[in-house]
């Protein structure tokens, strides 16, 4: 565990992990099921990365999302770089 006071840890972070959260989640509205956008970077090295390199980064984010606390909500998630 991290140090007390760190986000999500100890007295300062106790409210971040509430056990009394409601479990009556509703389905995600269709207009929020798809996200798209453009990513730009001023970093000269990252700016030259290939599409395959960016796809690897996106795949890593997807793995982390699907294995996190809300992983079941992202079980069918797909991420592609075009």
Secondary structure, DSSP 8 states (H G I E B T S, - for coil): ---TTSTTSHHHHGGGS-TT---------GGGS----------HHHHT--HHHHHHHHHHHHHHHHHSTTGGGGTT------
